[in-house]
């Protein structure tokens, strides 16, 4: 899932984690803390493609979320 055009408009925690090259647990931990914006539907999280792309294009957001060292 390296091409941006392959990433759907709404992604799961697993898809977001794979794209960002972090663990799914990392994405879920930060989503639960409100550091990665998303929507919880039942027990599952969904994230907008725009949110994930913004994290990549703005390193300060990654640092704030603790995703980047």
C-alpha positions, 0 to 999 in steps of 0.5 A: 500500500505504498501508492497514495491512490491505493489508499481508500477514503476511509481506512482501518487501524491496520491499514493506517498502521501499515501505511505509516509503518507502525504497529496497529497497537500504536495507532489504536493507542494514539487514537484512544488518546485523541492524538490521531483523529478517527471515529470509533464504530463499535469496537473498530476504528476508522480514519480518513485518508486525509488524516493519515496523509496529513500525519505524513506530510506534517512531521510535527503531528507525528511527533505530537502523537509519539509515532516518530522518534 
